[in-house]
Amino acid sequence: MNGYAPHTDARLILLAPEDNCLIAAARLAAGETVEIEGERVTLAKTIELGHKVARRALAKDEKVLRYGARIGHANAPVARGEHLHTHNLESDYLPTYTHDAGHEFVPHK
């Protein structure tokens, strides 16, 4: 592998052959169509540079691999081409923090 999955949009990088996610090498706008291993997928949400995209459909609780290593698991079913982030990916090693309204990292006094 040279960083690209066969028949996949060049803006999606495969870091290791066994990975089930791809990395966005550019900002991909919602509604845009990309090819992932020969299948055309229309993106439901904008995917920012450096974010993960499902290489294939993932079942709930399926391990997510990046660089060939487990980085967490899907906490809901994920479709091919869907954005993988804190809304559907949970770390198996570290707490996952978000900037959701009403959540604070450090309590204010």
Buried (B, 14 or more C-beta within 10 A) or exposed (E): EEEBBEEBBEBBBBBEEEBBBBBBBEEBEEEBEBBBBEEEBEBEBBBEEEBBBBBBBBEEEBEBBBEEEEBBBBBEEBEBBBBBBBBBBBBEEEEEEEEEEEEEEEEEE
